[in-house]
Amino acid sequence: MRRVVATELKRSPALLALDLSGVIRIDAEGIDALVSAATQAGESDISFCLVGVHAGPVGAALAEAELSELFEIFATLSDT
């Protein structure tokens, strides 16, 4: 995931939305990758958001780590 996100950020999009609705498990390394992606996007002035994480394991892991406020979170891609 880190490699894919880094490649996309190099393209300097106005917005990078990660659809994580299909993720069934995430560990600390995955959460760290999301935080790094958000940081890189912010440094490059790129809007960054997560999609489909409210009811799943990603949302739960972010809430447990008290990191939910770091991300813009949307229910679907069309909401971005």
C-alpha positions in Angstrom: 0.0 0.0 0.0 2.8 2.4 0.8 4.3 2.0 -2.7 1.0 2.5 -4.4 0.1 5.6 -2.4 3.6 7.1 -2.9 3.3 6.5 -6.7 -0.1 8.2 -6.7 1.1 11.2 -4.6 4.0 11.7 -7.1 1.3 12.4 -9.7 0.2 15.4 -7.6 -3.5 14.8 -7.8 -5.9 17.4 -6.3 -7.4 14.6 -4.2 -6.4 11.1 -3.3 -9.2 9.0 -2.0 -8.4 5.5 -0.6 -11.4 3.2 -0.8 -10.9 0.8 2.1 -14.4 -0.6 2.3 -13.1 -4.1 1.3 -10.5 -4.2 4.0 -11.3 -7.0 6.5 -8.2 -6.6 8.8 -5.7 -3.9 9.5 -2.7 -4.0 11.9 -0.5 -1.3 13.4 1.7 -1.2 10.3 -1.3 -0.6 8.1 -2.5 2.3 10.4 1.1 3.7 10.3 1.0 3.6 6.5 -2.3 5.5 6.5 -0.8 8.2 8.8 2.3 8.4 6.6 0.1 8.8 3.5 -1.9 11.6 5.2 1.3 13.3 6.2 2.9 13.1 2.7 -0.3 14.3 1.1 -0.5 17.3 3.5 3.2 18.2 2.8 2.4 18.2 -0.9 -0.9 20.2 -0.5 -3.0 17.2 -1.7 -6.4 16.5 -0.3 -6.4 13.0 1.2 -9.4 11.0 2.4 -10.5 7.5 3.3 -13.7 5.9 2.0 -15.8 3.2 3.5 -14.1 2.8 6.9 -16.9 3.9 9.3 -18.3 0.5 10.1 -15.3 -1.7 9.4 -12.0 -2.7 11.0 -10.1 0.4 9.7 -12.5 2.8 11.4 -12.4 0.8 14.6 -8.6 0.7 14.5 -8.4 4.5 13.9 -10.8 5.2 16.7 -8.9 2.9 19.1 -5.6 4.7 18.2 -7.4 8.0 18.5 -6.5 8.9 14.9 -9.9 9.3 13.4 -9.7 13.1 13.4 -6.5 13.0 11.3 -8.5 11.9 8.3 -11.4 13.1 6.2 -13.7 10.0 6.1 -16.5 9.5 3.6 -19.0 6.6 3.3 -18.7 6.3 -0.5 -16.5 7.6 -3.3 -19.4 9.6 -4.7 -19.4 11.5 -1.3 -15.9 12.8 -1.9 
